[in-house]
Amino acid sequence: MSDTNIPFTALVDSLPASVPFVGPETLERQRGRAFEARIGANESAFGISPKAKEALIAASAEASWYGDPENYDLRSALAEKHGVKMEEVLVGAGIDGLLGNTVRMLAGPGTPVVTSAGAYPTFNYHVAGFGAVLHTVSYKGDAEDPDAILAKMEETGAPLGYFANPDNPMGSWYSADIVQGMIDRVPDGSVLVLDEAYIEFAPDGSAPVIDPSNPKVMRMRTFSKAHGMAGLRVGYVIAHKDLITGINKVRNHFEMSRVAQAAALASLQDTEFLASVIAEVEQGRQEISALADRLGLTALPSATNFVAIDMGRDGDHARAVLKALEERGVFVRMPGVAPLNRCVRVTVGTAQDRALFADRFEDAIDAVGS
């Protein structure tokens, strides 16, 4: 409870003063120096499209103007790309912003909501922030469990569930057939958020056909990963037009800047750049996997721009390695829930990042001991 007589709501008073992630900048301030390799937040190490950069610079001349609140040009291009109608697409401040508005739209105080224990924590943060009640299911092996998520939604009567394909933090993925089977079995009166932030890195056949006529699923995608625009905060959702209308009722209509809209539109059209990033990430995943193998560890198969490395013990051991890497100038992260937290999660960086990580990772393991 507040002791300053500020009239917070009971909900705000009940919440912890925390955020889902400790940023690398915070860690750098604590350690008094910058990281030499920033490979923990799944940001792209390969910059943005040259065409996007040109568009961003040109749009900056109009930065004193609000962005188009309808995001018309970008929505139009996204609708054409995915073969859907404009009224079935909505642009927002990254998937994080879209998740917040989705929870606000479907889950008020006391409403049950379902996710996987250890899955993307920002979704949980929004659920708590709107007073809903989070119900979690365990991973099955190192992947989210579609059957368990659906069963828990049915059991609790949850109007909202969350599932990512590919998954963060483990990098696992399912085929389109399995994901479509999950969509087909979403309980009546419920909606599944299908987070596809990493879908560009996944094998062909991982994404079901997009069908906005189905009001039971919301497909969320982002420009933060493959397009390298995490700092510009651009995401989008494809869903039934009534769900899009619902978000439009509660969203901040001026959250998208003019420069972000222009850069995202240009990046969407630069398919050559996107292909080069995907190829570089694939090369990096192979290198990280080979490094883990050489050190007697196991790199989990990944369909994302990161690799989870099984450290072979428990969360305490993985955390010690993480700390040793931090002391050696390398920023990485780890899953937050056992048994997933036996791993460290390494973003695919540049060739220089990868070489530095290989050197410091082996040294950190030696320092921690077996």
VOPAGU-2260 file (C-alpha; in pm, 1 decimal, decimal comma):
REM VOPAGU-2260
SITE   aa  ch    i         X         Y         Z
SITE  MET   A    0       0,0       0,0       0,0
SITE  SER   A    1     108,1     359,0     -65,3
SITE  ASP   A    2     203,8     559,0     246,2
SITE  THR   A    3     189,6     900,0      70,5
SITE  ASN   A    4    -189,1     934,6      60,7
SITE  ILE   A    5    -189,2     924,6    -320,5
SITE  PRO   A    6    -531,3     794,8    -428,1
SITE  PHE   A    7    -412,2     494,3    -627,7
SITE  THR   A    8    -675,7     243,2    -727,8
SITE  ALA   A    9    -681,2     -76,7    -525,5
SITE  LEU   A   10    -548,2    -259,0    -832,5
SITE  VAL   A   11    -242,7     -34,4    -870,8
SITE  ASP   A   12    -173,6     -54,6    -497,3
SITE  SER   A   13    -176,7    -434,3    -521,6
SITE  LEU   A   14      77,7    -458,3    -802,4
SITE  PRO   A   15     454,0    -498,4    -758,6
SITE  ALA   A   16     668,5    -206,9    -871,2
SITE  SER   A   17     834,7    -405,2   -1147,4
SITE  VAL   A   18     860,9    -442,7   -1523,3
SITE  PRO   A   19     898,0    -765,7   -1723,2
SITE  PHE   A   20    1262,3    -708,3   -1815,6
SITE  VAL   A   21    1575,3    -545,4   -1679,6
SITE  GLY   A   22    1719,4    -364,2   -1979,8
SITE  PRO   A   23    2084,3    -391,9   -2081,6
SITE  GLU   A   24    2117,4     -17,4   -2023,4
SITE  THR   A   25    2027,3     -68,7   -1657,5
SITE  LEU   A   26    2288,1    -341,9   -1627,1
SITE  GLU   A   27    2547,1    -120,6   -1795,3
SITE  ARG   A   28    2479,8     158,2   -1547,0
SITE  GLN   A   29    2516,6     -88,3   -1261,4
SITE  ARG   A   30    2843,8    -227,8   -1392,3
SITE  GLY   A   31    2978,9     113,6   -1491,0
SITE  ARG   A   32    3065,6      25,8   -1849,7
SITE  ALA   A   33    2905,3     -82,1   -2173,4
SITE  PHE   A   34    2866,6    -439,9   -2293,0
SITE  GLU   A   35    3095,1    -548,5   -2572,9
SITE  ALA   A   36    2830,5    -784,5   -2710,1
SITE  ARG   A   37    2459,4    -703,8   -2670,1
SITE  ILE   A   38    2306,4   -1040,6   -2756,8
SITE  GLY   A   39    2037,5   -1091,8   -2495,6
SITE  ALA   A   40    1720,9    -908,2   -2602,1
SITE  ASN   A   41    1663,2   -1074,5   -2941,7
SITE  GLU   A   42    1718,6    -745,6   -3118,8
SITE  SER   A   43    1851,2    -765,5   -3471,8
SITE  ALA   A   44    2225,1    -713,8   -3497,5
SITE  PHE   A   45    2199,5    -638,0   -3868,3
SITE  GLY   A   46    2043,0    -294,4   -3868,0
SITE  ILE   A   47    1747,9    -178,9   -4072,1
SITE  SER   A   48    1688,8    -188,3   -4444,7
SITE  PRO   A   49    1880,7      83,7   -4633,6
SITE  LYS   A   50    1549,1     176,1   -4793,7
SITE  ALA   A   51    1390,2     204,0   -4449,5
SITE  LYS   A   52    1674,4     426,5   -4334,3
SITE  GLU   A   53    1622,1     658,7   -4630,0
SITE  ALA   A   54    1249,0     672,1   -4561,8
SITE  LEU   A   55    1306,9     738,2   -4193,3
SITE  ILE   A   56    1544,0    1027,4   -4263,9
SITE  ALA   A   57    1304,9    1177,9   -4517,5
SITE  ALA   A   58    1008,7    1146,3   -4279,2
SITE  SER   A   59    1204,5    1310,7   -3998,0
SITE  ALA   A   60    1150,4    1643,5   -4173,1
SITE  GLU   A   61     783,8    1604,5   -4074,8
SITE  ALA   A   62     846,4    1475,3   -3723,1
SITE  SER   A   63     662,8    1776,4   -3585,2
SITE  TRP   A   64     341,9    1630,8   -3727,9
SITE  TYR   A   65     136,9    1351,0   -3576,3
SITE  GLY   A   66     145,0    1020,3   -3756,0
SITE  ASP   A   67    -160,4     912,8   -3953,1
SITE  PRO   A   68    -387,9     772,8   -3679,1
SITE  GLU   A   69    -529,1     520,1   -3928,1
SITE  ASN   A   70    -181,9     401,1   -4039,5
SITE  TYR   A   71    -347,2     389,0   -4381,5
SITE  ASP   A   72     -47,6     335,7   -4611,4
SITE  LEU   A   73     114,2      72,1   -4393,3
SITE  ARG   A   74    -212,0    -111,0   -4329,9
SITE  SER   A   75    -287,5    -107,3   -4700,7
SITE  ALA   A   76      50,5    -262,5   -4781,9
SITE  LEU   A   77      13,3    -523,8   -4507,8
SITE  ALA   A   78    -336,2    -614,6   -4625,3
SITE  GLU   A   79    -206,5    -661,4   -4979,6
SITE  LYS   A   80      90,0    -868,4   -4860,2
SITE  HIS   A   81    -127,4   -1105,8   -4658,9
SITE  GLY   A   82    -427,5   -1112,8   -4890,8
SITE  VAL   A   83    -670,9    -968,5   -4638,3
SITE  LYS   A   84    -891,2    -660,2   -4613,5
SITE  MET   A   85    -768,9    -337,9   -4456,7
SITE  GLU   A   86   -1036,4    -355,2   -4188,2
SITE  GLU   A   87    -879,0    -685,9   -4078,9
SITE  VAL   A   88    -539,4    -527,4   -4004,1
SITE  LEU   A   89    -437,8    -298,2   -3719,5
SITE  VAL   A   90     -95,8    -144,4   -3653,9
SITE  GLY   A   91      29,0     -78,1   -3302,1
SITE  ALA   A   92     335,5      -3,8   -3091,2
SITE  GLY   A   93     493,7    -346,0   -3129,3
SITE  ILE   A   94     332,2    -669,8   -3021,8
SITE  ASP   A   95     374,5    -548,6   -2663,1
SITE  GLY   A   96     134,3    -260,6   -2721,9
SITE  LEU   A   97    -108,4    -481,2   -2910,6
SITE  LEU   A   98    -108,6    -734,8   -2627,1
SITE  GLY   A   99    -193,7    -463,2   -2376,5
SITE  ASN   A  100    -489,6    -343,6   -2579,3
SITE  THR   A  101    -604,8    -700,6   -2640,9
SITE  VAL   A  102    -606,8    -777,7   -2268,9
SITE  ARG   A  103    -785,0    -450,0   -2202,5
SITE  MET   A  104   -1045,7    -542,0   -2465,4
SITE  LEU   A  105   -1116,6    -897,9   -2348,0
SITE  ALA   A  106   -1012,5    -938,8   -1983,9
SITE  GLY   A  107   -1124,5    -711,8   -1704,1
SITE  PRO   A  108   -1073,0    -752,7   -1327,3
SITE  GLY   A  109   -1107,3   -1113,7   -1217,2
SITE  THR   A  110   -1125,1   -1254,0   -1571,4
SITE  PRO   A  111    -934,4   -1582,3   -1620,8
SITE  VAL   A  112    -659,0   -1573,1   -1885,4
SITE  VAL   A  113    -438,8   -1865,1   -1994,9
SITE  THR   A  114     -72,9   -1883,1   -2095,6
SITE  SER   A  115     229,1   -2110,7   -2047,2
SITE  ALA   A  116     451,5   -2082,0   -1739,9
SITE  GLY   A  117     776,1   -1937,1   -1874,0
SITE  ALA   A  118     631,7   -1791,1   -2195,4
SITE  TYR   A  119     664,2   -1425,8   -2297,0
SITE  PRO   A  120     630,7   -1230,3   -1969,2
SITE  THR   A  121     498,4    -904,7   -2112,8
SITE  PHE   A  122     164,7   -1073,2   -2176,8
SITE  ASN   A  123     149,0   -1166,3   -1807,1
SITE  TYR   A  124     239,9    -808,9   -1715,4
SITE  HIS   A  125     -60,7    -673,6   -1902,8
SITE  VAL   A  126    -291,3    -938,0   -1755,7
SITE  ALA   A  127    -188,2    -830,2   -1405,1
SITE  GLY   A  128    -211,1    -463,1   -1497,5
SITE  PHE   A  129    -577,5    -494,5   -1593,0
SITE  GLY   A  130    -663,3    -705,4   -1288,3
SITE  ALA   A  131    -728,6   -1029,5   -1475,2
SITE  VAL   A  132    -627,6   -1365,8   -1326,7
SITE  LEU   A  133    -349,5   -1559,1   -1498,2
SITE  HIS   A  134    -371,1   -1938,6   -1523,7
SITE  THR   A  135     -60,4   -2118,4   -1648,4
SITE  VAL   A  136      19,1   -2459,9   -1790,3
SITE  SER   A  137     357,7   -2626,4   -1813,5
SITE  TYR   A  138     569,4   -2661,6   -2121,8
SITE  LYS   A  139     577,7   -3007,9   -2275,8
SITE  GLY   A  140     945,3   -3079,4   -2307,7
SITE  ASP   A  141    1087,1   -2753,3   -2435,3
SITE  ALA   A  142     778,3   -2636,0   -2623,0
SITE  GLU   A  143     446,0   -2484,2   -2533,0
SITE  ASP   A  144     170,1   -2743,3   -2505,6
SITE  PRO   A  145    -130,1   -2659,4   -2730,7
SITE  ASP   A  146    -350,1   -2929,9   -2578,9
SITE  ALA   A  147    -282,6   -2811,2   -2223,8
SITE  ILE   A  148    -352,7   -2447,8   -2314,8
SITE  LEU   A  149    -686,5   -2536,2   -2472,3
SITE  ALA   A  150    -782,6   -2763,1   -2183,6
SITE  LYS   A  151    -709,8   -2487,7   -1932,2
SITE  MET   A  152    -909,8   -2234,9   -2135,9
SITE  GLU   A  153   -1201,9   -2478,0   -2135,7
SITE  GLU   A  154   -1164,9   -2551,3   -1763,4
SITE  THR   A  155   -1148,0   -2187,1   -1653,8
SITE  GLY   A  156   -1382,3   -2040,2   -1913,8
SITE  ALA   A  157   -1105,1   -1799,9   -2012,5
SITE  PRO   A  158   -1202,6   -1564,7   -2294,6
SITE  LEU   A  159    -833,7   -1515,3   -2381,8
SITE  GLY   A  160    -532,6   -1743,0   -2426,2
SITE  TYR   A  161    -176,2   -1687,4   -2544,8
SITE  PHE   A  162      40,1   -1911,6   -2762,0
SITE  ALA   A  163     358,6   -1829,4   -2955,0
SITE  ASN   A  164     485,1   -2003,3   -3266,6
SITE  PRO   A  165     786,1   -1997,1   -3281,0
SITE  ASP   A  166     828,1   -1979,3   -2906,5
SITE  ASN   A  167    1025,9   -1739,7   -2691,2
SITE  PRO   A  168    1233,9   -1826,8   -2483,8
SITE  MET   A  169    1308,0   -2177,4   -2614,2
SITE  GLY   A  170    1301,0   -2124,5   -2991,1
SITE  SER   A  171    1074,9   -2426,5   -3048,7
SITE  TRP   A  172     800,9   -2435,6   -3311,2
SITE  TYR   A  173     514,5   -2641,5   -3446,8
SITE  SER   A  174     402,1   -2714,8   -3801,2
SITE  ALA   A  175     115,7   -2522,7   -3956,3
SITE  ASP   A  176    -107,6   -2829,2   -3933,6
SITE  ILE   A  177     -64,6   -2854,5   -3557,7
SITE  VAL   A  178    -118,8   -2482,9   -3505,0
SITE  GLN   A  179    -427,2   -2486,1   -3728,0
SITE  GLY   A  180    -560,5   -2781,1   -3529,5
SITE  MET   A  181    -519,6   -2573,4   -3214,1
SITE  ILE   A  182    -703,2   -2278,7   -3370,2
SITE  ASP   A  183    -985,9   -2508,7   -3477,2
SITE  ARG   A  184   -1032,5   -2625,4   -3117,5
SITE  VAL   A  185   -1039,7   -2287,3   -2942,0
SITE  PRO   A  186   -1348,6   -2295,9   -2718,0
SITE  ASP   A  187   -1656,8   -2106,2   -2827,0
SITE  GLY   A  188   -1656,9   -1755,2   -2686,7
SITE  SER   A  189   -1277,7   -1747,3   -2651,2
SITE  VAL   A  190    -993,9   -1586,1   -2846,7
SITE  LEU   A  191    -639,9   -1714,9   -2894,3
SITE  VAL   A  192    -353,0   -1471,1   -2941,4
SITE  LEU   A  193    -110,5   -1637,6   -3182,4
SITE  ASP   A  194     218,5   -1451,0   -3138,7
SITE  GLU   A  195     424,0   -1492,1   -3457,1
SITE  ALA   A  196     701,5   -1243,0   -3378,3
SITE  TYR   A  197     969,3   -1478,9   -3511,6
SITE  ILE   A  198     778,2   -1635,8   -3800,2
SITE  GLU   A  199    1016,8   -1501,7   -4066,7
SITE  PHE   A  200    1293,0   -1720,9   -3923,5
SITE  ALA   A  201    1082,7   -2038,8   -3908,8
SITE  PRO   A  202    1090,4   -2319,2   -4167,6
SITE  ASP   A  203     838,9   -2311,8   -4450,1
SITE  GLY   A  204     515,0   -2475,4   -4338,9
SITE  SER   A  205     518,6   -2329,2   -3987,3
SITE  ALA   A  206     240,9   -2072,4   -4033,7
SITE  PRO   A  207    -120,1   -2171,6   -4105,8
SITE  VAL   A  208    -310,9   -1989,5   -4376,0
SITE  ILE   A  209    -432,4   -1655,3   -4243,0
SITE  ASP   A  210    -810,8   -1655,6   -4212,4
SITE  PRO   A  211    -952,7   -1333,3   -4062,7
SITE  SER   A  212   -1306,7   -1467,1   -4096,8
SITE  ASN   A  213   -1236,9   -1676,7   -3785,2
SITE  PRO   A  214   -1310,6   -1463,6   -3474,8
SITE  LYS   A  215   -1127,7   -1706,4   -3246,7
SITE  VAL   A  216    -769,2   -1613,6   -3336,1
SITE  MET   A  217    -557,3   -1297,5   -3354,0
SITE  ARG   A  218    -234,4   -1324,4   -3554,9
SITE  MET   A  219      30,3   -1085,7   -3418,9
SITE  ARG   A  220     348,9    -998,6   -3606,6
SITE  THR   A  221     623,3    -740,5   -3570,4
SITE  PHE   A  222     889,0    -532,4   -3741,6
SITE  SER   A  223    1111,3    -563,9   -3431,5
SITE  LYS   A  224    1291,7    -886,8   -3520,0
SITE  ALA   A  225    1371,2    -971,9   -3883,7
SITE  HIS   A  226    1316,2    -611,3   -3995,9
SITE  GLY   A  227    1547,5    -483,8   -3718,3
SITE  MET   A  228    1315,9    -206,3   -3600,5
SITE  ALA   A  229    1268,2    -285,7   -3229,7
SITE  GLY   A  230    1348,2      74,8   -3135,8
SITE  LEU   A  231    1074,7     210,7   -3363,9
SITE  ARG   A  232     796,2      -1,0   -3207,0
SITE  VAL   A  233     589,5    -127,2   -3500,8
SITE  GLY   A  234     372,9    -436,7   -3479,1
SITE  TYR   A  235      47,7    -545,0   -3635,6
SITE  VAL   A  236    -241,8    -781,3   -3581,7
SITE  ILE   A  237    -455,3    -957,4   -3840,2
SITE  ALA   A  238    -794,2   -1063,5   -3708,7
SITE  HIS   A  239   -1168,6   -1063,6   -3764,2
SITE  LYS   A  240   -1291,2    -710,3   -3836,2
SITE  ASP   A  241   -1497,4    -705,6   -3515,5
SITE  LEU   A  242   -1185,6    -772,7   -3308,0
SITE  ILE   A  243   -1003,7    -496,1   -3493,8
SITE  THR   A  244   -1295,6    -264,6   -3420,3
SITE  GLY   A  245   -1272,9    -362,1   -3054,1
SITE  ILE   A  246    -905,5    -266,0   -3029,9
SITE  ASN   A  247    -977,2      56,5   -3215,5
SITE  LYS   A  248   -1212,6     149,4   -2932,0
SITE  VAL   A  249    -935,6     143,2   -2670,5
SITE  ARG   A  250    -604,5     202,9   -2848,1
SITE  ASN   A  251    -394,6     520,7   -2844,4
SITE  HIS   A  252    -458,7     646,2   -3197,2
SITE  PHE   A  253    -143,1     859,3   -3210,2
SITE  GLU   A  254     103,1     603,6   -3073,2
SITE  MET   A  255     263,4     544,3   -3416,1
SITE  SER   A  256     505,5     817,6   -3521,0
SITE  ARG   A  257     534,4     933,7   -3880,3
SITE  VAL   A  258     894,0     815,0   -3901,6
SITE  ALA   A  259     805,9     466,1   -3774,6
SITE  GLN   A  260     522,3     432,4   -4024,7
SITE  ALA   A  261     741,8     542,7   -4314,4
SITE  ALA   A  262    1034,3     319,5   -4218,3
SITE  ALA   A  263     813,2      12,3   -4171,1
SITE  LEU   A  264     647,4      62,8   -4509,4
SITE  ALA   A  265     985,0      87,3   -4682,7
SITE  SER   A  266    1120,2    -215,0   -4497,3
SITE  LEU   A  267     816,9    -420,7   -4593,5
SITE  GLN   A  268     900,2    -356,9   -4958,1
SITE  ASP   A  269    1270,9    -443,8   -4924,4
SITE  THR   A  270    1247,7    -820,5   -4958,7
SITE  GLU   A  271    1615,3    -852,8   -5054,5
SITE  PHE   A  272    1728,8    -705,2   -4722,6
SITE  LEU   A  273    1490,6    -927,1   -4528,4
SITE  ALA   A  274    1623,7   -1237,1   -4704,0
SITE  SER   A  275    1982,4   -1138,5   -4619,3
SITE  VAL   A  276    1898,9   -1105,9   -4248,9
SITE  ILE   A  277    1725,0   -1444,5   -4243,1
SITE  ALA   A  278    2027,5   -1607,6   -4409,6
SITE  GLU   A  279    2270,1   -1444,6   -4164,9
SITE  VAL   A  280    2061,8   -1560,2   -3869,2
SITE  GLU   A  281    2058,0   -1915,4   -4000,4
SITE  GLN   A  282    2437,7   -1907,9   -4030,2
SITE  GLY   A  283    2465,2   -1773,1   -3677,2
SITE  ARG   A  284    2237,8   -2041,0   -3534,3
SITE  GLN   A  285    2456,2   -2307,0   -3690,2
SITE  GLU   A  286    2769,4   -2149,3   -3540,5
SITE  ILE   A  287    2618,0   -2127,3   -3192,2
SITE  SER   A  288    2499,5   -2487,8   -3215,9
SITE  ALA   A  289    2846,5   -2601,8   -3321,2
SITE  LEU   A  290    3000,3   -2406,2   -3031,3
SITE  ALA   A  291    2768,5   -2571,1   -2781,8
SITE  ASP   A  292    2851,3   -2912,2   -2924,1
SITE  ARG   A  293    3223,9   -2843,2   -2898,4
SITE  LEU   A  294    3180,6   -2750,0   -2531,1
SITE  GLY   A  295    2982,5   -3064,2   -2453,0
SITE  LEU   A  296    2652,5   -2877,4   -2427,2
SITE  THR   A  297    2326,8   -2897,1   -2622,7
SITE  ALA   A  298    2182,7   -2618,4   -2835,0
SITE  LEU   A  299    1807,9   -2656,8   -2869,1
SITE  PRO   A  300    1672,7   -2650,2   -3226,0
SITE  SER   A  301    1557,5   -2295,8   -3301,3
SITE  ALA   A  302    1324,1   -2127,5   -3549,2
SITE  THR   A  303    1402,3   -1778,7   -3416,2
SITE  ASN   A  304    1690,7   -1529,9   -3412,6
SITE  PHE   A  305    1824,5   -1678,7   -3089,7
SITE  VAL   A  306    1943,3   -2013,2   -2957,8
SITE  ALA   A  307    1873,7   -2161,1   -2614,9
SITE  ILE   A  308    2175,5   -2353,9   -2486,7
SITE  ASP   A  309    2109,1   -2626,5   -2231,1
SITE  MET   A  310    2376,7   -2583,4   -1963,1
SITE  GLY   A  311    2312,1   -2935,4   -1836,9
SITE  ARG   A  312    2224,3   -2857,5   -1478,4
SITE  ASP   A  313    1976,0   -2622,0   -1312,8
SITE  GLY   A  314    1876,8   -2258,0   -1298,1
SITE  ASP   A  315    2137,3   -2167,7   -1037,0
SITE  HIS   A  316    2415,7   -2297,1   -1259,4
SITE  ALA   A  317    2280,0   -2120,5   -1569,4
SITE  ARG   A  318    2242,7   -1798,9   -1369,4
SITE  ALA   A  319    2604,8   -1822,8   -1255,6
SITE  VAL   A  320    2718,5   -1857,5   -1616,1
SITE  LEU   A  321    2499,0   -1560,8   -1709,3
SITE  LYS   A  322    2661,8   -1352,5   -1436,2
SITE  ALA   A  323    3008,6   -1459,9   -1545,5
SITE  LEU   A  324    2928,7   -1356,1   -1902,3
SITE  GLU   A  325    2801,1   -1019,8   -1780,2
SITE  GLU   A  326    3128,2    -967,6   -1592,7
SITE  ARG   A  327    3308,9   -1043,9   -1920,2
SITE  GLY   A  328    3114,2    -784,2   -2115,9
SITE  VAL   A  329    2852,0   -1007,6   -2277,4
SITE  PHE   A  330    2478,5    -949,9   -2231,3
SITE  VAL   A  331    2257,9   -1258,1   -2266,9
SITE  ARG   A  332    1940,2   -1372,4   -2091,2
SITE  MET   A  333    1783,9   -1693,1   -1963,8
SITE  PRO   A  334    1431,0   -1833,4   -1920,4
SITE  GLY   A  335    1271,9   -1751,1   -1587,4
SITE  VAL   A  336    1094,0   -2074,2   -1494,3
SITE  ALA   A  337    1225,4   -2423,6   -1414,6
SITE  PRO   A  338    1309,2   -2647,9   -1591,4
SITE  LEU   A  339    1346,9   -2404,0   -1882,4
SITE  ASN   A  340    1590,9   -2197,6   -1677,5
SITE  ARG   A  341    1861,3   -2461,3   -1710,4
SITE  CYS   A  342    1933,2   -2280,7   -2039,5
SITE  VAL   A  343    2091,0   -1953,0   -2142,6
SITE  ARG   A  344    1935,3   -1775,5   -2442,0
SITE  VAL   A  345    2175,1   -1621,4   -2691,9
SITE  THR   A  346    2065,3   -1382,0   -2965,1
SITE  VAL   A  347    2237,0   -1431,1   -3301,3
SITE  GLY   A  348    2468,9   -1134,5   -3331,4
SITE  THR   A  349    2711,5   -1021,5   -3595,7
SITE  ALA   A  350    3010,4   -1236,9   -3687,1
SITE  GLN   A  351    3214,6   -1023,6   -3445,1
SITE  ASP   A  352    2957,5   -1073,4   -3169,4
SITE  ARG   A  353    2958,4   -1447,1   -3227,0
SITE  ALA   A  354    3336,1   -1472,2   -3213,2
SITE  LEU   A  355    3349,2   -1270,7   -2892,6
SITE  PHE   A  356    3071,6   -1479,5   -2739,4
SITE  ALA   A  357    3251,7   -1803,5   -2824,5
SITE  ASP   A  358    3564,9   -1683,7   -2646,5
SITE  ARG   A  359    3390,4   -1537,8   -2340,2
SITE  PHE   A  360    3138,6   -1823,6   -2308,4
SITE  GLU   A  361    3409,0   -2086,6   -2273,9
SITE  ASP   A  362    3594,7   -1868,1   -2023,7
SITE  ALA   A  363    3274,7   -1810,7   -1821,5
SITE  ILE   A  364    3204,6   -2184,4   -1804,9
SITE  ASP   A  365    3558,5   -2248,8   -1685,0
SITE  ALA   A  366    3523,4   -1977,0   -1420,6
SITE  VAL   A  367    3194,9   -2114,7   -1286,7
SITE  GLY   A  368    3317,8   -2474,4   -1285,6
SITE  SER   A  369    3126,1   -2796,5   -1336,9
